[in-house]
Amino acid sequence: WTKGHAPTDYAKWRTATTPYKVEWESDFEPYVVVGRDCPEYDQRFVGFGWNKVSHIMELDAQEYDLVVLPNAFVIHMPHAPSFDISKFRSSSGYRNCLQTLKDEFHQDLSRKYGSAALKYLTAERNM
């Protein structure tokens, strides 16, 4: 999914020789390496939808640096679509439930991080 990895800037990564910082963008879901003391995934997001996105938002809200490492990569092996993605695609109830959870998550971020968390809600609404 291009949007989920766009801030990584793969064209830059291919020729980079030193780590470089990237900025959070809406729907960013990079593969990350963090210490064990980082925030855990939000348990509201199970199945398909928003588990990685919400985790990156939480890391960004806590002012983690998002740094791309040159000469490092992972391979995502192709696989059959998950059962949950087909439910997401076919069920308006599933999508509505996910939207409710996203709204709650935004409210929780606002309570925890104040006005700094508005950028996440603004980005979501501008999509």
KOLGU-4560 file (N, C-alpha, C; in nm, 3 decimals, padded with zeros to 5 digits):
<recs>
<n_xx: 00.086 n_yy: -00.117 n_zz: 00.000 ca_xx: 00.000 ca_yy: 00.000 ca_zz: 00.000 c_xx: 00.090 c_yy: 00.122 c_zz: 00.000 mol: A seq: 1 type: TRP>
<n_xx: 00.091 n_yy: 00.194 n_zz: -00.109 ca_xx: 00.184 ca_yy: 00.305 ca_zz: -00.131 c_xx: 00.174 c_yy: 00.411 c_zz: -00.022 mol: A seq: 2 type: THR>
<n_xx: 00.053 n_yy: 00.454 n_zz: 00.011 ca_xx: 00.036 ca_yy: 00.562 ca_zz: 00.109 c_xx: 00.093 c_yy: 00.524 c_zz: 00.246 mol: A seq: 3 type: LYS>
<n_xx: 00.080 n_yy: 00.400 n_zz: 00.283 ca_xx: 00.128 ca_yy: 00.356 ca_zz: 00.414 c_xx: 00.279 c_yy: 00.360 c_zz: 00.430 mol: A seq: 4 type: GLY>
<n_xx: 00.350 n_yy: 00.365 n_zz: 00.318 ca_xx: 00.497 ca_yy: 00.364 ca_zz: 00.324 c_xx: 00.560 c_yy: 00.484 c_zz: 00.254 mol: A seq: 5 type: HIS>
<n_xx: 00.479 n_yy: 00.575 n_zz: 00.201 ca_xx: 00.530 ca_yy: 00.689 ca_zz: 00.124 c_xx: 00.634 c_yy: 00.773 c_zz: 00.199 mol: A seq: 6 type: ALA>
<n_xx: 00.615 n_yy: 00.806 n_zz: 00.327 ca_xx: 00.714 ca_yy: 00.891 ca_zz: 00.394 c_xx: 00.855 c_yy: 00.831 c_zz: 00.399 mol: A seq: 7 type: PRO>
<n_xx: 00.864 n_yy: 00.699 n_zz: 00.384 ca_xx: 00.996 ca_yy: 00.636 ca_zz: 00.384 c_xx: 01.082 c_yy: 00.687 c_zz: 00.270 mol: A seq: 8 type: THR>
<n_xx: 01.020 n_yy: 00.722 n_zz: 00.157 ca_xx: 01.089 ca_yy: 00.775 ca_zz: 00.039 c_xx: 01.190 c_yy: 00.672 c_zz: -00.014 mol: A seq: 9 type: ASP>
<n_xx: 01.137 n_yy: 00.570 n_zz: -00.075 ca_xx: 01.223 ca_yy: 00.460 ca_zz: -00.121 c_xx: 01.327 c_yy: 00.504 c_zz: -00.223 mol: A seq: 10 type: TYR>
<n_xx: 01.298 n_yy: 00.605 n_zz: -00.303 ca_xx: 01.399 ca_yy: 00.654 ca_zz: -00.397 c_xx: 01.520 c_yy: 00.706 c_zz: -00.320 mol: A seq: 11 type: ALA>
<n_xx: 01.497 n_yy: 00.776 n_zz: -00.212 ca_xx: 01.607 ca_yy: 00.826 ca_zz: -00.128 c_xx: 01.676 c_yy: 00.710 c_zz: -00.058 mol: A seq: 12 type: LYS>
<n_xx: 01.598 n_yy: 00.615 n_zz: -00.008 ca_xx: 01.655 ca_yy: 00.501 ca_zz: 00.065 c_xx: 01.752 c_yy: 00.421 c_zz: -00.021 mol: A seq: 13 type: TRP>
<n_xx: 01.718 n_yy: 00.405 n_zz: -00.148 ca_xx: 01.802 ca_yy: 00.323 ca_zz: -00.237 c_xx: 01.945 c_yy: 00.374 c_zz: -00.248 mol: A seq: 14 type: ARG>
<n_xx: 01.964 n_yy: 00.506 n_zz: -00.232 ca_xx: 02.099 ca_yy: 00.562 ca_zz: -00.246 c_xx: 02.155 c_yy: 00.617 c_zz: -00.115 mol: A seq: 15 type: THR>
<n_xx: 02.078 n_yy: 00.609 n_zz: -00.009 ca_xx: 02.122 ca_yy: 00.665 ca_zz: 00.119 c_xx: 02.241 c_yy: 00.588 c_zz: 00.175 mol: A seq: 16 type: ALA>
<n_xx: 02.330 n_yy: 00.662 n_zz: 00.237 ca_xx: 02.445 ca_yy: 00.600 ca_zz: 00.305 c_xx: 02.443 c_yy: 00.628 c_zz: 00.455 mol: A seq: 17 type: THR>
<n_xx: 02.355 n_yy: 00.718 n_zz: 00.496 ca_xx: 02.339 ca_yy: 00.749 ca_zz: 00.638 c_xx: 02.190 c_yy: 00.749 c_zz: 00.672 mol: A seq: 18 type: THR>
<n_xx: 02.158 n_yy: 00.722 n_zz: 00.797 ca_xx: 02.017 ca_yy: 00.726 ca_zz: 00.838 c_xx: 01.958 c_yy: 00.866 c_zz: 00.814 mol: A seq: 19 type: PRO>
<n_xx: 01.828 n_yy: 00.871 n_zz: 00.786 ca_xx: 01.762 ca_yy: 01.001 ca_zz: 00.769 c_xx: 01.625 c_yy: 00.997 c_zz: 00.836 mol: A seq: 20 type: TYR>
<n_xx: 01.586 n_yy: 01.111 n_zz: 00.890 ca_xx: 01.457 ca_yy: 01.123 ca_zz: 00.958 c_xx: 01.347 c_yy: 01.147 c_zz: 00.856 mol: A seq: 21 type: LYS>
<n_xx: 01.229 n_yy: 01.096 n_zz: 00.890 ca_xx: 01.109 ca_yy: 01.123 ca_zz: 00.812 c_xx: 01.001 c_yy: 01.175 c_zz: 00.907 mol: A seq: 22 type: VAL>
<n_xx: 00.903 n_yy: 01.242 n_zz: 00.851 ca_xx: 00.794 ca_yy: 01.296 ca_zz: 00.930 c_xx: 00.671 c_yy: 01.206 c_zz: 00.918 mol: A seq: 23 type: GLU>
<n_xx: 00.596 n_yy: 01.200 n_zz: 01.026 ca_xx: 00.471 ca_yy: 01.126 ca_zz: 01.026 c_xx: 00.377 c_yy: 01.186 c_zz: 00.921 mol: A seq: 24 type: TRP>
<n_xx: 00.305 n_yy: 01.099 n_zz: 00.851 ca_xx: 00.198 ca_yy: 01.139 ca_zz: 00.761 c_xx: 00.080 c_yy: 01.047 c_zz: 00.787 mol: A seq: 25 type: GLU>
<n_xx: -00.037 n_yy: 01.094 n_zz: 00.751 ca_xx: -00.159 ca_yy: 01.016 ca_zz: 00.770 c_xx: -00.145 c_yy: 00.877 c_zz: 00.707 mol: A seq: 26 type: SER>
<n_xx: -00.187 n_yy: 00.776 n_zz: 00.780 ca_xx: -00.187 ca_yy: 00.636 ca_zz: 00.737 c_xx: -00.047 c_yy: 00.574 c_zz: 00.723 mol: A seq: 27 type: ASP>
<n_xx: 00.054 n_yy: 00.638 n_zz: 00.778 ca_xx: 00.190 ca_yy: 00.585 ca_zz: 00.776 c_xx: 00.195 c_yy: 00.459 c_zz: 00.862 mol: A seq: 28 type: PHE>
<n_xx: 00.245 n_yy: 00.351 n_zz: 00.805 ca_xx: 00.256 ca_yy: 00.226 ca_zz: 00.880 c_xx: 00.386 c_yy: 00.154 c_zz: 00.842 mol: A seq: 29 type: GLU>
<n_xx: 00.499 n_yy: 00.213 n_zz: 00.880 ca_xx: 00.627 ca_yy: 00.149 ca_zz: 00.847 c_xx: 00.654 c_yy: 00.029 c_zz: 00.937 mol: A seq: 30 type: PRO>
<n_xx: 00.745 n_yy: -00.052 n_zz: 00.895 ca_xx: 00.797 ca_yy: -00.156 ca_zz: 00.983 c_xx: 00.897 c_yy: -00.086 c_zz: 01.073 mol: A seq: 31 type: TYR>
<n_xx: 00.893 n_yy: -00.111 n_zz: 01.203 ca_xx: 00.977 ca_yy: -00.037 ca_zz: 01.296 c_xx: 01.056 c_yy: -00.130 c_zz: 01.387 mol: A seq: 32 type: VAL>
<n_xx: 01.166 n_yy: -00.074 n_zz: 01.437 ca_xx: 01.245 ca_yy: -00.139 ca_zz: 01.540 c_xx: 01.246 c_yy: -00.043 c_zz: 01.657 mol: A seq: 33 type: VAL>
<n_xx: 01.194 n_yy: -00.087 n_zz: 01.770 ca_xx: 01.185 ca_yy: -00.004 ca_zz: 01.889 c_xx: 01.221 c_yy: -00.088 c_zz: 02.011 mol: A seq: 34 type: VAL>
<n_xx: 01.252 n_yy: -00.019 n_zz: 02.120 ca_xx: 01.281 ca_yy: -00.089 ca_zz: 02.245 c_xx: 01.155 c_yy: -00.149 c_zz: 02.305 mol: A seq: 35 type: GLY>
<n_xx: 01.174 n_yy: -00.239 n_zz: 02.397 ca_xx: 01.061 ca_yy: -00.306 ca_zz: 02.462 c_xx: 00.976 c_yy: -00.211 c_zz: 02.544 mol: A seq: 36 type: ARG>
<n_xx: 01.031 n_yy: -00.096 n_zz: 02.579 ca_xx: 00.958 ca_yy: -00.002 ca_zz: 02.662 c_xx: 00.871 c_yy: 00.094 c_zz: 02.581 mol: A seq: 37 type: ASP>
<n_xx: 00.856 n_yy: 00.069 n_zz: 02.452 ca_xx: 00.773 ca_yy: 00.155 ca_zz: 02.368 c_xx: 00.625 c_yy: 00.128 c_zz: 02.398 mol: A seq: 38 type: CYS>
<n_xx: 00.537 n_yy: 00.221 n_zz: 02.357 ca_xx: 00.394 ca_yy: 00.196 ca_zz: 02.376 c_xx: 00.352 c_yy: 00.067 c_zz: 02.306 mol: A seq: 39 type: PRO>
<n_xx: 00.260 n_yy: -00.003 n_zz: 02.369 ca_xx: 00.208 ca_yy: -00.125 ca_zz: 02.308 c_xx: 00.103 c_yy: -00.090 c_zz: 02.202 mol: A seq: 40 type: GLU>
<n_xx: 00.075 n_yy: -00.184 n_zz: 02.115 ca_xx: -00.033 ca_yy: -00.168 ca_zz: 02.019 c_xx: -00.163 c_yy: -00.148 c_zz: 02.096 mol: A seq: 41 type: TYR>
<n_xx: -00.250 n_yy: -00.065 n_zz: 02.042 ca_xx: -00.380 ca_yy: -00.043 ca_zz: 02.104 c_xx: -00.467 c_yy: -00.166 c_zz: 02.079 mol: A seq: 42 type: ASP>
<n_xx: -00.514 n_yy: -00.227 n_zz: 02.185 ca_xx: -00.586 ca_yy: -00.353 ca_zz: 02.174 c_xx: -00.725 c_yy: -00.339 c_zz: 02.115 mol: A seq: 43 type: GLN>
<n_xx: -00.771 n_yy: -00.217 n_zz: 02.094 ca_xx: -00.900 ca_yy: -00.199 ca_zz: 02.027 c_xx: -00.893 c_yy: -00.242 c_zz: 01.881 mol: A seq: 44 type: ARG>
<n_xx: -00.775 n_yy: -00.234 n_zz: 01.823 ca_xx: -00.761 ca_yy: -00.261 ca_zz: 01.679 c_xx: -00.711 c_yy: -00.403 c_zz: 01.657 mol: A seq: 45 type: PHE>
<n_xx: -00.806 n_yy: -00.494 n_zz: 01.648 ca_xx: -00.775 ca_yy: -00.634 ca_zz: 01.619 c_xx: -00.837 c_yy: -00.667 c_zz: 01.485 mol: A seq: 46 type: VAL>
<n_xx: -00.791 n_yy: -00.774 n_zz: 01.425 ca_xx: -00.843 ca_yy: -00.807 ca_zz: 01.292 c_xx: -00.778 c_yy: -00.716 c_zz: 01.190 mol: A seq: 47 type: GLY>
<n_xx: -00.858 n_yy: -00.664 n_zz: 01.099 ca_xx: -00.804 ca_yy: -00.576 ca_zz: 00.995 c_xx: -00.832 c_yy: -00.431 c_zz: 01.029 mol: A seq: 48 type: PHE>
<n_xx: -00.731 n_yy: -00.348 n_zz: 01.016 ca_xx: -00.752 ca_yy: -00.205 ca_zz: 01.019 c_xx: -00.697 c_yy: -00.131 c_zz: 01.139 mol: A seq: 49 type: GLY>
<n_xx: -00.600 n_yy: -00.051 n_zz: 01.111 ca_xx: -00.550 ca_yy: 00.055 ca_zz: 01.197 c_xx: -00.461 c_yy: 00.013 c_zz: 01.313 mol: A seq: 50 type: TRP>
<n_xx: -00.423 n_yy: -00.111 n_zz: 01.324 ca_xx: -00.334 ca_yy: -00.149 ca_zz: 01.434 c_xx: -00.197 c_yy: -00.085 c_zz: 01.418 mol: A seq: 51 type: ASN>
<n_xx: -00.136 n_yy: -00.094 n_zz: 01.300 ca_xx: -00.004 ca_yy: -00.035 ca_zz: 01.278 c_xx: -00.012 c_yy: 00.118 c_zz: 01.271 mol: A seq: 52 type: LYS>
<n_xx: -00.114 n_yy: 00.170 n_zz: 01.206 ca_xx: -00.129 ca_yy: 00.315 ca_zz: 01.192 c_xx: -00.141 c_yy: 00.381 c_zz: 01.329 mol: A seq: 53 type: VAL>
<n_xx: -00.226 n_yy: 00.327 n_zz: 01.415 ca_xx: -00.244 ca_yy: 00.386 ca_zz: 01.548 c_xx: -00.116 c_yy: 00.376 c_zz: 01.630 mol: A seq: 54 type: SER>
<n_xx: -00.042 n_yy: 00.268 n_zz: 01.614 ca_xx: 00.083 ca_yy: 00.251 ca_zz: 01.689 c_xx: 00.184 c_yy: 00.358 c_zz: 01.649 mol: A seq: 55 type: HIS>
<n_xx: 00.197 n_yy: 00.384 n_zz: 01.520 ca_xx: 00.291 ca_yy: 00.486 ca_zz: 01.473 c_xx: 00.246 c_yy: 00.624 c_zz: 01.519 mol: A seq: 56 type: ILE>
<n_xx: 00.115 n_yy: 00.649 n_zz: 01.520 ca_xx: 00.065 ca_yy: 00.777 ca_zz: 01.570 c_xx: 00.105 c_yy: 00.796 c_zz: 01.717 mol: A seq: 57 type: MET>
<n_xx: 00.091 n_yy: 00.692 n_zz: 01.796 ca_xx: 00.128 ca_yy: 00.699 ca_zz: 01.937 c_xx: 00.278 c_yy: 00.724 c_zz: 01.953 mol: A seq: 58 type: GLU>
<n_xx: 00.359 n_yy: 00.656 n_zz: 01.874 ca_xx: 00.504 ca_yy: 00.678 ca_zz: 01.879 c_xx: 00.537 c_yy: 00.823 c_zz: 01.841 mol: A seq: 59 type: LEU>
<n_xx: 00.473 n_yy: 00.872 n_zz: 01.737 ca_xx: 00.497 ca_yy: 01.009 ca_zz: 01.693 c_xx: 00.452 c_yy: 01.108 c_zz: 01.801 mol: A seq: 60 type: ASP>
<n_xx: 00.337 n_yy: 01.083 n_zz: 01.861 ca_xx: 00.286 ca_yy: 01.172 ca_zz: 01.966 c_xx: 00.382 c_yy: 01.176 c_zz: 02.085 mol: A seq: 61 type: ALA>
<n_xx: 00.452 n_yy: 01.066 n_zz: 02.109 ca_xx: 00.550 ca_yy: 01.063 ca_zz: 02.217 c_xx: 00.687 c_yy: 01.113 c_zz: 02.172 mol: A seq: 62 type: GLN>
<n_xx: 00.690 n_yy: 01.168 n_zz: 02.052 ca_xx: 00.810 ca_yy: 01.230 ca_zz: 01.996 c_xx: 00.925 c_yy: 01.133 c_zz: 01.969 mol: A seq: 63 type: GLU>
<n_xx: 00.889 n_yy: 01.011 n_zz: 01.934 ca_xx: 00.991 ca_yy: 00.919 ca_zz: 01.884 c_xx: 01.041 c_yy: 00.975 c_zz: 01.752 mol: A seq: 64 type: TYR>
<n_xx: 01.169 n_yy: 00.960 n_zz: 01.724 ca_xx: 01.222 ca_yy: 00.996 ca_zz: 01.593 c_xx: 01.192 c_yy: 00.882 c_zz: 01.497 mol: A seq: 65 type: ASP>
<n_xx: 01.140 n_yy: 00.916 n_zz: 01.381 ca_xx: 01.116 ca_yy: 00.817 ca_zz: 01.277 c_xx: 01.235 c_yy: 00.824 c_zz: 01.182 mol: A seq: 66 type: LEU>
<n_xx: 01.321 n_yy: 00.725 n_zz: 01.191 ca_xx: 01.448 ca_yy: 00.726 ca_zz: 01.119 c_xx: 01.453 c_yy: 00.605 c_zz: 01.025 mol: A seq: 67 type: VAL>
<n_xx: 01.487 n_yy: 00.632 n_zz: 00.901 ca_xx: 01.503 ca_yy: 00.526 ca_zz: 00.801 c_xx: 01.649 c_yy: 00.484 c_zz: 00.798 mol: A seq: 68 type: VAL>
<n_xx: 01.670 n_yy: 00.353 n_zz: 00.802 ca_xx: 01.806 ca_yy: 00.300 ca_zz: 00.803 c_xx: 01.847 c_yy: 00.256 c_zz: 00.663 mol: A seq: 69 type: LEU>
<n_xx: 01.960 n_yy: 00.309 n_zz: 00.612 ca_xx: 02.008 ca_yy: 00.259 ca_zz: 00.483 c_xx: 02.064 c_yy: 00.118 c_zz: 00.502 mol: A seq: 70 type: PRO>
<n_xx: 02.070 n_yy: 00.043 n_zz: 00.397 ca_xx: 02.126 ca_yy: -00.093 ca_zz: 00.401 c_xx: 02.053 c_yy: -00.184 c_zz: 00.499 mol: A seq: 71 type: ASN>
<n_xx: 01.927 n_yy: -00.156 n_zz: 00.524 ca_xx: 01.845 ca_yy: -00.243 ca_zz: 00.608 c_xx: 01.710 c_yy: -00.258 c_zz: 00.538 mol: A seq: 72 type: ALA>
<n_xx: 01.656 n_yy: -00.378 n_zz: 00.543 ca_xx: 01.527 ca_yy: -00.399 ca_zz: 00.479 c_xx: 01.462 c_yy: -00.524 c_zz: 00.536 mol: A seq: 73 type: PHE>
<n_xx: 01.333 n_yy: -00.535 n_zz: 00.513 ca_xx: 01.258 ca_yy: -00.656 ca_zz: 00.544 c_xx: 01.187 c_yy: -00.698 c_zz: 00.416 mol: A seq: 74 type: VAL>
<n_xx: 01.148 n_yy: -00.822 n_zz: 00.412 ca_xx: 01.075 ca_yy: -00.872 ca_zz: 00.296 c_xx: 00.937 c_yy: -00.912 c_zz: 00.343 mol: A seq: 75 type: ILE>
<n_xx: 00.837 n_yy: -00.857 n_zz: 00.277 ca_xx: 00.698 ca_yy: -00.892 ca_zz: 00.306 c_xx: 00.657 c_yy: -00.997 c_zz: 00.205 mol: A seq: 76 type: HIS>
<n_xx: 00.641 n_yy: -01.119 n_zz: 00.250 ca_xx: 00.607 ca_yy: -01.228 ca_zz: 00.160 c_xx: 00.460 c_yy: -01.221 c_zz: 00.120 mol: A seq: 77 type: MET>
<n_xx: 00.432 n_yy: -01.242 n_zz: -00.006 ca_xx: 00.292 ca_yy: -01.243 ca_zz: -00.050 c_xx: 00.215 c_yy: -01.352 c_zz: 00.025 mol: A seq: 78 type: PRO>
<n_xx: 00.090 n_yy: -01.323 n_zz: 00.053 ca_xx: 00.005 ca_yy: -01.420 ca_zz: 00.121 c_xx: -00.140 c_yy: -01.395 c_zz: 00.082 mol: A seq: 79 type: HIS>
<n_xx: -00.222 n_yy: -01.491 n_zz: 00.109 ca_xx: -00.364 ca_yy: -01.476 ca_zz: 00.079 c_xx: -00.422 c_yy: -01.365 c_zz: 00.167 mol: A seq: 80 type: ALA>
<n_xx: -00.524 n_yy: -01.297 n_zz: 00.118 ca_xx: -00.589 ca_yy: -01.194 ca_zz: 00.201 c_xx: -00.643 c_yy: -01.255 c_zz: 00.330 mol: A seq: 81 type: PRO>
<n_xx: -00.637 n_yy: -01.179 n_zz: 00.436 ca_xx: -00.688 ca_yy: -01.228 ca_zz: 00.564 c_xx: -00.840 c_yy: -01.236 c_zz: 00.561 mol: A seq: 82 type: SER>
<n_xx: -00.893 n_yy: -01.318 n_zz: 00.649 ca_xx: -01.038 ca_yy: -01.329 ca_zz: 00.662 c_xx: -01.096 c_yy: -01.193 c_zz: 00.701 mol: A seq: 83 type: PHE>
<n_xx: -01.026 n_yy: -01.119 n_zz: 00.786 ca_xx: -01.078 ca_yy: -00.991 ca_zz: 00.835 c_xx: -01.082 c_yy: -00.884 c_zz: 00.727 mol: A seq: 84 type: ASP>
<n_xx: -00.992 n_yy: -00.886 n_zz: 00.631 ca_xx: -00.998 ca_yy: -00.784 ca_zz: 00.526 c_xx: -01.122 c_yy: -00.806 c_zz: 00.439 mol: A seq: 85 type: ILE>
<n_xx: -01.158 n_yy: -00.930 n_zz: 00.418 ca_xx: -01.280 ca_yy: -00.953 ca_zz: 00.340 c_xx: -01.403 c_yy: -00.908 c_zz: 00.418 mol: A seq: 86 type: SER>
<n_xx: -01.401 n_yy: -00.924 n_zz: 00.551 ca_xx: -01.512 ca_yy: -00.872 ca_zz: 00.632 c_xx: -01.516 c_yy: -00.720 c_zz: 00.624 mol: A seq: 87 type: LYS>
<n_xx: -01.398 n_yy: -00.655 n_zz: 00.630 ca_xx: -01.391 ca_yy: -00.509 ca_zz: 00.620 c_xx: -01.450 c_yy: -00.462 c_zz: 00.487 mol: A seq: 88 type: PHE>
<n_xx: -01.413 n_yy: -00.528 n_zz: 00.381 ca_xx: -01.458 ca_yy: -00.487 ca_zz: 00.248 c_xx: -01.607 c_yy: -00.512 c_zz: 00.226 mol: A seq: 89 type: ARG>
<n_xx: -01.661 n_yy: -00.615 n_zz: 00.288 ca_xx: -01.800 ca_yy: -00.653 ca_zz: 00.259 c_xx: -01.901 c_yy: -00.607 c_zz: 00.364 mol: A seq: 90 type: SER>
<n_xx: -01.854 n_yy: -00.559 n_zz: 00.478 ca_xx: -01.947 ca_yy: -00.527 ca_zz: 00.586 c_xx: -01.942 c_yy: -00.380 c_zz: 00.626 mol: A seq: 91 type: SER>
<n_xx: -02.050 n_yy: -00.309 n_zz: 00.602 ca_xx: -02.055 ca_yy: -00.169 ca_zz: 00.646 c_xx: -02.051 c_yy: -00.163 c_zz: 00.798 mol: A seq: 92 type: SER>
<n_xx: -02.106 n_yy: -00.263 n_zz: 00.866 ca_xx: -02.101 ca_yy: -00.268 ca_zz: 01.012 c_xx: -01.957 c_yy: -00.274 c_zz: 01.063 mol: A seq: 93 type: GLY>
<n_xx: -01.875 n_yy: -00.354 n_zz: 00.998 ca_xx: -01.733 ca_yy: -00.365 ca_zz: 01.035 c_xx: -01.665 c_yy: -00.230 c_zz: 01.016 mol: A seq: 94 type: TYR>
<n_xx: -01.689 n_yy: -00.167 n_zz: 00.901 ca_xx: -01.627 ca_yy: -00.037 ca_zz: 00.872 c_xx: -01.676 c_yy: 00.070 c_zz: 00.970 mol: A seq: 95 type: ARG>
<n_xx: -01.803 n_yy: 00.070 n_zz: 01.002 ca_xx: -01.857 ca_yy: 00.166 ca_zz: 01.098 c_xx: -01.797 c_yy: 00.145 c_zz: 01.237 mol: A seq: 96 type: ASN>
<n_xx: -01.783 n_yy: 00.021 n_zz: 01.276 ca_xx: -01.721 ca_yy: -00.010 ca_zz: 01.405 c_xx: -01.577 c_yy: 00.040 c_zz: 01.408 mol: A seq: 97 type: CYS>
<n_xx: -01.503 n_yy: 00.014 n_zz: 01.302 ca_xx: -01.365 ca_yy: 00.061 ca_zz: 01.294 c_xx: -01.359 c_yy: 00.213 c_zz: 01.302 mol: A seq: 98 type: LEU>
<n_xx: -01.450 n_yy: 00.282 n_zz: 01.236 ca_xx: -01.453 ca_yy: 00.428 ca_zz: 01.242 c_xx: -01.479 c_yy: 00.476 c_zz: 01.385 mol: A seq: 99 type: GLN>
<n_xx: -01.568 n_yy: 00.410 n_zz: 01.455 ca_xx: -01.596 ca_yy: 00.446 ca_zz: 01.595 c_xx: -01.471 c_yy: 00.429 c_zz: 01.679 mol: A seq: 100 type: THR>
<n_xx: -01.399 n_yy: 00.321 n_zz: 01.659 ca_xx: -01.275 ca_yy: 00.297 ca_zz: 01.734 c_xx: -01.170 c_yy: 00.402 c_zz: 01.700 mol: A seq: 101 type: LEU>
<n_xx: -01.162 n_yy: 00.441 n_zz: 01.573 ca_xx: -01.067 ca_yy: 00.545 ca_zz: 01.532 c_xx: -01.102 c_yy: 00.677 c_zz: 01.600 mol: A seq: 102 type: LYS>
<n_xx: -01.230 n_yy: 00.711 n_zz: 01.605 ca_xx: -01.273 ca_yy: 00.834 ca_zz: 01.671 c_xx: -01.237 c_yy: 00.832 c_zz: 01.820 mol: A seq: 103 type: ASP>
<n_xx: -01.260 n_yy: 00.719 n_zz: 01.887 ca_xx: -01.224 ca_yy: 00.706 ca_zz: 02.028 c_xx: -01.073 c_yy: 00.722 c_zz: 02.046 mol: A seq: 104 type: GLU>
<n_xx: -00.997 n_yy: 00.661 n_zz: 01.955 ca_xx: -00.851 ca_yy: 00.669 ca_zz: 01.963 c_xx: -00.805 c_yy: 00.814 c_zz: 01.951 mol: A seq: 105 type: PHE>
<n_xx: -00.863 n_yy: 00.889 n_zz: 01.856 ca_xx: -00.828 ca_yy: 01.030 ca_zz: 01.841 c_xx: -00.861 c_yy: 01.108 c_zz: 01.969 mol: A seq: 106 type: HIS>
<n_xx: -00.975 n_yy: 01.080 n_zz: 02.029 ca_xx: -01.011 ca_yy: 01.148 ca_zz: 02.154 c_xx: -00.911 c_yy: 01.115 c_zz: 02.264 mol: A seq: 107 type: GLN>
<n_xx: -00.871 n_yy: 00.990 n_zz: 02.273 ca_xx: -00.773 ca_yy: 00.950 ca_zz: 02.374 c_xx: -00.638 c_yy: 01.019 c_zz: 02.352 mol: A seq: 108 type: ASP>
<n_xx: -00.596 n_yy: 01.029 n_zz: 02.225 ca_xx: -00.472 ca_yy: 01.101 ca_zz: 02.195 c_xx: -00.482 c_yy: 01.246 c_zz: 02.238 mol: A seq: 109 type: LEU>
<n_xx: -00.595 n_yy: 01.308 n_zz: 02.213 ca_xx: -00.615 ca_yy: 01.448 ca_zz: 02.252 c_xx: -00.608 c_yy: 01.465 c_zz: 02.403 mol: A seq: 110 type: SER>
<n_xx: -00.668 n_yy: 01.371 n_zz: 02.475 ca_xx: -00.661 ca_yy: 01.378 ca_zz: 02.622 c_xx: -00.518 c_yy: 01.361 c_zz: 02.673 mol: A seq: 111 type: ARG>
<n_xx: -00.443 n_yy: 01.270 n_zz: 02.611 ca_xx: -00.308 ca_yy: 01.241 ca_zz: 02.656 c_xx: -00.206 c_yy: 01.347 c_zz: 02.615 mol: A seq: 112 type: LYS>
<n_xx: -00.221 n_yy: 01.400 n_zz: 02.492 ca_xx: -00.116 ca_yy: 01.484 ca_zz: 02.435 c_xx: -00.162 c_yy: 01.626 c_zz: 02.404 mol: A seq: 113 type: TYR>
<n_xx: -00.285 n_yy: 01.657 n_zz: 02.436 ca_xx: -00.335 ca_yy: 01.793 ca_zz: 02.418 c_xx: -00.342 c_yy: 01.836 c_zz: 02.273 mol: A seq: 114 type: GLY>
<n_xx: -00.320 n_yy: 01.965 n_zz: 02.253 ca_xx: -00.337 ca_yy: 02.022 ca_zz: 02.119 c_xx: -00.238 c_yy: 01.965 c_zz: 02.018 mol: A seq: 115 type: SER>
<n_xx: -00.127 n_yy: 01.910 n_zz: 02.063 ca_xx: -00.030 ca_yy: 01.851 ca_zz: 01.970 c_xx: -00.093 c_yy: 01.736 c_zz: 01.892 mol: A seq: 116 type: ALA>
<n_xx: -00.194 n_yy: 01.671 n_zz: 01.949 ca_xx: -00.258 ca_yy: 01.557 ca_zz: 01.884 c_xx: -00.358 c_yy: 01.600 c_zz: 01.777 mol: A seq: 117 type: ALA>
<n_xx: -00.385 n_yy: 01.729 n_zz: 01.765 ca_xx: -00.481 ca_yy: 01.774 ca_zz: 01.664 c_xx: -00.435 c_yy: 01.743 c_zz: 01.522 mol: A seq: 118 type: LEU>
<n_xx: -00.303 n_yy: 01.737 n_zz: 01.501 ca_xx: -00.255 ca_yy: 01.710 ca_zz: 01.365 c_xx: -00.304 c_yy: 01.575 c_zz: 01.314 mol: A seq: 119 type: LYS>
<n_xx: -00.324 n_yy: 01.478 n_zz: 01.402 ca_xx: -00.371 ca_yy: 01.347 ca_zz: 01.359 c_xx: -00.516 c_yy: 01.353 c_zz: 01.315 mol: A seq: 120 type: TYR>
<n_xx: -00.598 n_yy: 01.422 n_zz: 01.389 ca_xx: -00.739 ca_yy: 01.436 ca_zz: 01.354 c_xx: -00.754 c_yy: 01.520 c_zz: 01.228 mol: A seq: 121 type: LEU>
<n_xx: -00.678 n_yy: 01.627 n_zz: 01.216 ca_xx: -00.684 ca_yy: 01.712 ca_zz: 01.097 c_xx: -00.643 c_yy: 01.634 c_zz: 00.974 mol: A seq: 122 type: THR>
<n_xx: -00.537 n_yy: 01.555 n_zz: 00.984 ca_xx: -00.491 ca_yy: 01.476 ca_zz: 00.869 c_xx: -00.598 c_yy: 01.375 c_zz: 00.829 mol: A seq: 123 type: ALA>
<n_xx: -00.662 n_yy: 01.314 n_zz: 00.926 ca_xx: -00.766 ca_yy: 01.215 ca_zz: 00.897 c_xx: -00.884 c_yy: 01.280 c_zz: 00.825 mol: A seq: 124 type: GLU>
<n_xx: -00.922 n_yy: 01.397 n_zz: 00.867 ca_xx: -01.039 ca_yy: 01.463 ca_zz: 00.807 c_xx: -01.008 c_yy: 01.520 c_zz: 00.669 mol: A seq: 125 type: ARG>
<n_xx: -00.882 n_yy: 01.543 n_zz: 00.638 ca_xx: -00.845 ca_yy: 01.599 ca_zz: 00.507 c_xx: -00.827 c_yy: 01.491 c_zz: 00.401 mol: A seq: 126 type: ASN>
<n_xx: -00.853 n_yy: 01.367 n_zz: 00.436 ca_xx: -00.835 ca_yy: 01.259 ca_zz: 00.341 c_xx: -00.951 c_yy: 01.250 c_zz: 00.245 mol: A seq: 127 type: MET>
</recs>
